[in-house]
Amino acid sequence: IVQAVPEWIKLTPTDFARGVRLARSVRKGMLFGVVDDEGDVTYYSLMREKP
């Protein structure tokens, strides 16, 4: 699952956790695509770690 986010948006840890939980529930990975002012995208992959 990919969520595109403009770089000026401030995401909270809850926003990240929500996306990761959604991806995990459908057995997919979660990518956040941060889009800058020039339209370039940088991708970040997040995974849930259990202690």
Order of alpha helices (4+ residues) and beta strands (2+ residues): beta-alpha-beta-beta
